[in-house]
Amino acid sequence: MSLDFPTLLVVATVVTGALWAVDAAWWGPARRARAEEAAAAGSDAGTVERLRRQPTVVEYARSFFPVILAVLVLRSFVVEPFRIPSGSMMPTLVTGDFILVNKYTYGLRLPVLHTEILDLGDPERGDVMVFRYPEDPSVDYIKRVVGVPGDTIEYRDRRLYINGEAVDRDYQGRYDGEGAGSSMTGSRIYRERYGEGLDHEILLEEMGNNREVRTRVPEGHYFVMGDNRDNSRDSRYWGFVPEDHVVGRAFLIWMNWDSVEGTVRLDRIGGGVQ
């Protein structure tokens, strides 16, 4: 078990909760009994109060336990913040975006163990999904789901095919990047359409990567790709995302810090993730 942030949260919750519980059940009553005995024996008020007082470690545990527990529950079952470290999902997400991920759309999972305890739905084609990287589960990745179980996925001549049919796409113009996204300026923007209401933009460079693949998505797995098709290490390289590696669905950009410009990009705050 790696000591990542979720693990530390669980450990902190257990430790502070256990200290509080043990004090409430055993240590506290014993302290109060000693204080009452001292008072009956005629001890001064200062001595009685000192015997009744909680140890500092218990006071901290009692104060922090509710806060840590609330953070653990919210982060594990409701929403979790992530930061986008690369440009593999441009133009949808750019380097420096801080996003919120819905943790219950695909079901509730125990923190650290990742065991599903309540099935609420499955990833759908077109979702922007956060998952644990299959080659190193301690690392979180974010890509778009393009293939669900049973789909036949093909990528050739820099075009995506699902179940033998080319995904519709329309040319939108040239990408004009800013700050951390300026390296992709001049790339071609296309809008891909998977079906009614399922569309998003992708980037293709003039002479980009033509990593070709043809495969069938097995049960319990997903095929994912980055929207920046020529600059994304995704299922074309390392295979499928197992269902038990799914973390959640990205839905909101709550902040952006552009490290190149050294400023907050206000135009990206509050944007939805489509």
CORNOR-V675777 format. One record per pair of residues at least 24 apart in sequence whose ideal C-beta (glycine too) atoms are under 8 Angstrom apart, sorted by the first residue. I is the first residue (numbers start at 1). J is the second residue. D is the distance in whole Angstrom. If there is no record, write none. Layout:
I/J/D
I/J/D
This chain:
1/112/7
2/138/5
4/138/6
6/75/7
6/76/7
6/111/5
6/112/5
7/112/5
9/68/7
9/71/7
9/72/5
9/75/7
9/111/7
10/72/7
10/111/6
10/112/5
12/64/8
12/68/5
13/65/7
13/68/5
13/69/5
13/72/5
15/61/7
16/60/8
16/61/4
16/62/8
16/64/5
16/65/4
16/68/6
17/61/8
17/65/5
17/69/7
19/57/7
19/58/6
19/61/4
19/62/8
20/58/7
20/61/5
20/62/5
20/65/5
23/54/7
23/55/8
23/58/5
23/61/8
23/62/8
27/55/8
27/58/7
28/54/7
72/111/7
75/103/8
75/111/8
76/103/7
76/109/8
76/110/8
76/111/4
77/103/6
77/104/6
77/108/5
78/102/8
78/103/6
78/104/6
79/103/6
80/247/8
80/248/7
81/254/7
82/130/6
82/140/7
82/142/7
82/250/7
84/142/7
87/180/7
87/181/6
87/183/7
87/184/7
87/228/6
87/231/6
88/143/7
88/226/4
88/227/8
88/228/5
88/231/6
88/232/4
88/233/7
88/234/7
89/128/7
89/142/6
89/143/7
89/144/7
89/226/5
89/227/5
89/228/6
89/232/8
90/175/8
90/177/8
90/181/6
90/184/6
90/203/6
90/227/6
90/228/4
90/231/8
91/175/6
91/181/8
91/184/8
91/189/7
91/201/5
91/202/8
91/203/6
91/227/7
91/228/8
92/128/7
92/144/8
92/200/6
92/201/7
92/227/5
92/273/7
92/274/7
93/128/8
93/142/7
93/227/8
93/250/8
93/253/7
93/273/7
94/177/8
94/180/6
94/181/5
94/256/7
94/268/7
95/180/4
95/181/7
95/258/8
95/259/7
96/179/8
96/180/5
96/256/5
96/257/5
96/258/5
96/259/6
96/265/7
97/253/5
97/255/8
97/256/5
97/268/6
98/253/7
98/254/6
98/255/4
98/256/7
98/257/7
99/142/8
99/250/5
99/251/8
99/252/6
99/253/5
99/254/7
99/273/6
100/250/7
100/251/6
100/252/4
100/254/6
101/130/5
101/247/7
101/248/4
101/249/7
101/250/5
101/251/7
102/248/5
102/249/5
102/250/8
102/251/5
103/247/7
103/248/5
104/248/8
105/248/6
105/249/5
106/246/5
106/248/6
106/249/7
114/244/6
114/245/8
116/244/7
122/148/7
122/243/8
123/148/7
123/222/6
123/246/6
123/249/7
124/148/7
125/151/8
125/162/8
125/194/5
125/195/8
125/198/7
126/194/5
126/198/4
126/200/7
127/249/5
128/249/7
128/250/4
128/273/5
128/274/8
129/222/7
129/224/7
129/241/8
129/246/7
129/247/8
129/248/7
129/249/6
129/250/7
130/247/4
130/248/5
130/249/8
130/250/6
131/222/8
131/224/7
131/241/5
131/245/5
131/246/5
131/247/5
132/245/4
132/247/6
133/245/8
134/238/6
134/239/7
134/240/7
134/241/6
134/242/7
134/245/6
135/238/6
137/245/7
140/247/6
141/224/8
142/250/6
143/224/4
143/225/6
143/226/5
143/232/7
143/234/5
143/235/8
144/200/7
144/224/6
144/225/6
144/226/7
144/227/6
145/222/5
145/223/7
145/224/6
146/223/6
146/224/7
146/225/5
147/217/4
147/222/6
147/223/3
147/224/8
147/235/8
148/217/6
148/222/6
148/223/8
149/217/5
149/218/7
149/219/5
149/220/6
149/221/6
149/222/7
150/216/8
150/217/6
150/219/7
151/216/7
151/217/5
151/223/7
152/214/8
152/215/7
152/216/5
152/217/8
153/213/7
153/214/7
153/215/6
153/216/8
153/217/6
153/223/5
153/235/8
154/213/7
154/214/4
154/215/8
155/211/7
155/212/6
155/213/5
155/214/8
155/225/8
155/236/6
156/210/8
156/212/5
156/214/7
157/210/7
157/212/8
158/204/6
158/208/7
158/210/6
158/229/7
158/230/8
160/192/7
160/225/7
162/194/7
167/192/5
167/193/7
167/194/6
168/192/7
168/193/4
169/193/7
169/202/8
172/201/7
175/203/6
178/258/7
178/261/8
178/265/7
179/258/4
179/259/8
179/260/4
179/261/4
179/263/8
179/265/7
180/258/5
180/259/6
180/260/5
180/261/8
182/260/7
184/228/7
184/231/8
187/230/8
199/274/8
200/227/7
200/274/6
201/227/7
202/227/5
202/228/7
202/229/6
203/227/7
203/228/5
203/229/7
203/230/7
203/231/8
204/229/6
204/230/6
205/230/5
205/231/8
211/236/5
211/237/7
212/236/8
222/246/8
